[in-house]
Amino acid sequence: MASDKPIPFHAQVYEAIEAIIRSGDLQPGDQLPGEPRLCDLFGVSRT
């Protein structure tokens, strides 16, 4: 049964980063972008 609750932003960001890793865009040893860049990429804020 599907839930009508929206997916929290932190879960959406987690899934997006996981997808980037799985796609091969990030390789073992690569660093994740910094928080400001991630916020820009996903249109979110830290607060």
ABEGO torsion letter per residue (X at the ends): XBBABBBBAAAAAAAAAAAAAAAGABBBGBBBBBAAAAAAAAGBBAX
